[in-house]
């Protein structure tokens, strides 16, 4: 990869990147100076002209294909170094194929319109090296689509913890009531409310979790599954009340959720249901039927094993009741 840069007060500002791979990893330093900023329009194809720059080239990296300007639709993933403090205005303007951005909590200054046109962005990964503050709110505020944000806490009380937070989409549209000749705005998705759960650059986990009832009404099942599973998998700052809320939603919609997980081939999601003991007979049997219809042998085998385990647990519970000298409750036989 080749980087055009400028030296500013013994620090490096990234101007342009060239290479053959649409995954860009920016180094922490160039010529002994830390990389602390990326210039306006640095990854945008709409930048006019080229200024006087210096050139750094990674000679250790193997490259395949013809070198090209890494901007606009040529950018799919960017990893910024922990030294980066600032990104300029409209830096990603028109990068509609940008899907993933990784950076640390050193980055606190985000230029105006930085994410204009980034309709394909799906994931933010933030390394929380200093504490719990980040620029997540500023970035999310420019994006309407569903975004997954992984906060990786690396120091202090939360060291080694991870929070996987899903921020739903939000958009509005003008709807005309023709007979009344009235134009009104219709709002979709709960994303606006979730994006307000930040105070002084810190995410308020309790407020985030309190909005789930609203999300159940306004968002799609696949989004709700991602939200609830994300919080249960990585329960940082998750209260018992909030945990029960997510578990109750899953248990109450287990047939639909099981079908969705089987159809999407999410073995990890199905394993979570087992690990958290969220299965019931109806949901498990329906999921087995769906997996059988798909002829998915791996998922079918997993679900059949789960059914056998559930049966053994029921038989054990019935046996323990009999051994206590009390009559065992009559249980409906679980058909294999």
FENMOSUL-V821687 format. One record per pair of residues at least 6 apart in sequence whose ideal C-beta (glycine too) atoms are under 8 Angstrom apart, sorted by the first residue. I is the first residue (numbers start at 1). J is the second residue. D is the distance in whole Angstrom. If there is no record, write none. Layout:
I/J/D  I/J/D
This chain:
1/17/6  1/18/7  1/19/4  1/21/7  1/24/7  1/25/8  1/57/7  1/58/5  1/61/6  1/63/7  1/70/8  2/17/7  2/18/4  2/19/7  2/55/6  2/56/7  2/57/5  2/58/8  2/67/7  3/14/6  3/15/8  3/16/7  3/17/5  3/18/8  3/26/8  3/27/8  3/30/7  3/55/7  3/56/5  3/57/8  4/14/8  4/15/4  4/16/4  4/17/8  4/18/8  4/50/8  4/53/4  4/54/7  4/55/6  5/12/5  5/13/6  5/14/6  5/15/6  5/30/6  5/35/8  5/53/6  5/54/6  5/55/8  5/56/6  6/12/7  6/13/5  6/15/6  6/39/7  6/51/8  6/53/6  6/54/7  7/13/8  7/31/8  7/33/6  7/54/7  8/37/8  10/33/6  11/33/6  11/34/6  11/35/8  11/36/4  11/37/7  12/29/7  12/30/5  12/31/8  12/33/5  12/34/7  12/35/4  12/36/7  12/37/8  13/35/8  13/36/7  13/37/5  13/38/7  13/39/5  14/26/6  14/35/6  14/37/7  14/38/4  14/39/6  14/42/6  15/39/5  15/42/6  15/51/7  15/53/5  16/42/6  16/50/8  16/53/7  16/69/7  16/70/8  16/71/7  17/24/6  17/26/8  17/42/8  17/43/7  17/69/8  17/70/4  17/71/8  18/67/5  18/68/7  18/69/6  18/70/6  19/63/7  19/67/6  19/68/7  19/70/6  20/63/5  20/64/6  20/65/4  20/66/7  20/67/6  20/68/7  21/63/7  22/70/7  22/74/6  22/75/6  22/76/4  22/77/7  22/97/8  23/76/6  23/77/4  23/78/8  23/79/8  24/43/8  24/70/6  24/75/7  24/77/7  24/78/5  24/79/7  25/78/8  25/79/5  26/35/6  26/38/8  26/78/7  26/79/7  26/80/5  26/81/6  26/84/7  27/35/6  27/56/8  27/58/7  27/81/6  28/34/7  28/35/6  28/81/4  28/82/7  28/83/5  29/35/6  29/81/8  29/83/7  30/56/5  31/54/8  31/56/7  34/83/4  35/81/6  35/83/5  35/84/6  36/83/6  36/84/6  36/85/5  36/86/7  37/84/7  37/85/6  37/86/4  37/87/7  37/88/7  38/80/8  38/84/7  38/86/7  38/87/5  38/88/6  38/91/6  39/88/5  39/91/7  40/88/3  40/89/5  40/90/6  40/91/6  40/111/6  41/47/4  41/88/7  41/89/8  41/90/5  41/91/6  41/93/6  42/71/8  42/87/8  42/88/7  42/91/5  43/70/7  43/71/5  43/72/8  43/75/5  43/78/7  43/91/6  43/92/5  43/95/6  43/98/8  44/71/6  44/72/6  44/90/6  44/91/7  44/92/7  44/93/4  44/94/6  44/95/7  45/69/8  45/71/5  45/72/3  45/73/7  45/74/8  45/94/6  46/72/8  46/90/8  46/93/6  46/94/6  47/71/7  68/74/6  71/95/8  72/94/5  72/95/6  73/94/8  73/95/7  73/96/7  73/97/5  74/97/8  75/92/7  75/95/5  75/97/7  75/98/5  76/97/6  76/98/6  76/99/6  76/100/7  77/98/7  77/99/6  77/100/4  77/101/8  77/102/8  78/98/7  78/100/8  78/101/6  78/102/7  79/102/4  79/103/8  80/87/8  80/101/8  80/102/7  80/103/4  80/104/7  80/107/6  81/104/8  82/104/4  82/106/6  82/127/7  82/129/6  83/106/7  84/103/6  84/104/7  84/106/6  84/107/5  85/106/6  85/107/6  85/108/7  85/109/6  86/107/7  86/108/8  86/109/4  86/110/8  86/111/8  87/107/7  87/109/7  87/110/6  87/111/6  87/114/6  88/111/4  88/114/7  89/111/3  89/112/5  89/113/6  89/114/6  90/111/7  90/112/7  90/113/5  90/114/6  90/116/6  91/111/6  91/114/5  92/98/6  92/114/6  92/115/5  92/116/8  92/117/8  92/118/5  93/113/7  93/114/8  93/116/5  93/117/6  94/116/7  94/117/4  95/117/7  95/118/5  95/120/8  96/117/6  96/118/7  96/119/5  96/120/5  97/120/5  98/118/5  98/120/6  98/121/5  99/120/6  99/121/6  99/122/5  99/123/7  100/121/8  100/122/7  100/123/5  100/124/8  100/125/7  101/121/7  101/123/7  101/124/6  101/125/7  101/139/8  102/124/8  102/125/4  102/126/8  102/127/8  103/125/8  103/126/6  103/127/7  104/126/7  104/127/4  104/128/8  104/129/5  105/126/6  105/127/7  105/128/5  105/129/6  105/130/5  105/131/7  105/133/6  105/134/5  105/135/8  106/129/7  106/130/7  107/135/6  108/133/8  108/134/8  108/135/5  108/201/7  109/135/7  110/135/5  110/138/4  110/139/6  113/142/7  114/139/8  114/142/7  115/121/7  115/139/6  115/142/4  115/143/6  116/142/7  118/142/8  118/143/7  119/145/6  121/143/6  121/145/7  121/147/7  122/145/8  122/146/8  122/147/7  122/148/6  123/147/7  123/148/5  123/149/8  123/150/7  124/136/7  124/139/7  124/147/6  124/148/7  124/149/5  124/150/7  125/149/8  125/150/5  125/152/7  126/134/5  126/136/6  126/149/7  126/150/7  126/151/5  126/152/7  127/152/5  127/154/6  128/134/7  128/151/6  128/152/6  128/153/5  128/154/6  128/155/8  128/158/7  129/154/5  129/155/6  130/155/7  131/155/8  131/156/6  132/153/7  132/158/7  132/202/5  132/203/7  133/200/7  133/201/4  133/202/6  134/151/7  134/201/6  134/203/8  135/201/7  136/149/6  136/151/8  136/198/7  136/201/8  136/203/7  137/195/7  137/198/4  137/201/7  140/147/6  140/149/8  140/167/6  140/195/5  141/195/6  144/169/6  144/170/6  144/171/5  144/191/7  145/169/5  146/166/7  146/167/7  146/168/6  146/169/5  146/191/7  146/223/6  146/226/8  147/166/8  147/167/5  148/164/7  148/165/8  148/166/6  148/167/8  148/226/7  148/230/8  149/164/8  149/165/5  149/166/8  149/167/6  150/162/6  150/163/7  150/164/6  150/165/8  151/162/7  151/163/4  151/165/7  151/203/7  151/236/8  152/162/6  153/159/6  153/160/7  153/161/5  153/162/7  153/163/8  153/236/7  154/160/7  158/236/7  161/234/8  161/236/5  162/234/5  162/236/7  163/203/8  163/205/7  163/234/5  163/236/4  163/237/7  164/230/4  164/231/8  164/233/6  164/234/5  165/203/7  165/208/7  165/230/7  165/231/8  166/223/7  166/226/5  166/227/4  166/230/5  167/191/6  167/194/5  167/195/6  168/189/5  168/190/5  168/191/4  168/194/6  168/215/6  168/218/8  168/219/5  168/223/5  168/227/7  169/188/8  169/189/4  169/191/5  169/219/8  169/223/8  170/187/7  170/188/7  170/189/4  170/190/7  170/191/3  170/192/4  170/195/8  171/187/8  171/188/5  171/189/6  172/185/5  172/186/6  172/187/5  172/188/7  173/185/7  173/186/6  173/188/7  174/183/6  174/184/8  174/185/6  174/186/8  175/183/7  175/184/6  175/185/7  175/186/5  176/182/7  176/183/5  177/183/8  177/184/7  188/218/7  189/218/6  189/219/6  190/211/6  190/214/5  190/215/5  190/217/8  190/218/4  190/219/6  193/211/5  193/214/6  194/208/7  194/211/6  194/215/8  197/203/6  197/204/5  197/207/5  197/208/5  197/211/7  198/204/7  205/236/7  205/237/4  205/238/7  206/237/7  206/239/7  206/242/8  209/231/7  209/238/7  209/239/7  209/242/4  209/245/7  210/242/8  212/227/7  212/228/8  212/242/8  212/245/6  212/246/7  212/249/7  213/245/8  215/223/7  215/224/6  215/227/6  216/224/6  216/249/6  219/227/8  221/253/7  221/256/6  221/257/7  221/260/6  222/260/6  222/264/8  224/249/7  225/257/6  225/260/6  225/261/7  225/269/7  227/246/8  228/246/4  228/249/6  228/250/6  229/269/6  229/272/6  231/238/6  231/242/7  231/243/8  231/246/6  232/238/8  232/243/7  232/246/6  232/247/7  232/272/7  232/276/6  233/272/6  235/243/7  247/276/7  247/278/6  250/257/6  250/273/7  250/278/5  251/278/6  251/280/7  254/273/8  254/278/7  254/279/7  254/280/6  254/282/7  254/283/3  255/282/6  255/283/5  255/286/5  255/287/8  257/273/8  257/283/7  258/270/7  258/273/7  258/283/5  258/284/7  258/286/6  258/287/4  258/290/7  259/286/6  259/287/7  259/290/5  261/269/4  261/270/5  261/273/8  261/287/7  262/270/7  262/287/5  262/290/5  262/291/5  262/294/7  262/296/7  262/299/6  263/290/7  263/294/7  265/296/7  265/299/7  267/298/7  267/299/6  267/302/6  270/287/7  270/299/7  270/302/6  270/303/7  270/306/8  271/302/7  272/278/8  273/279/5  274/306/5  274/309/8  279/306/6  279/310/7  281/310/8  281/334/7  284/303/7  284/306/6  284/307/6  284/310/7  285/307/8  287/303/6  288/300/7  288/303/5  288/304/7  288/307/7  291/299/5  291/300/4  291/303/6  292/300/6  307/334/8  307/336/7  308/336/7  310/334/7  311/334/5  311/336/7  314/331/6  314/334/6  318/328/5  318/329/7  318/331/6  319/328/8  321/327/8  321/328/4  321/329/7  322/328/5
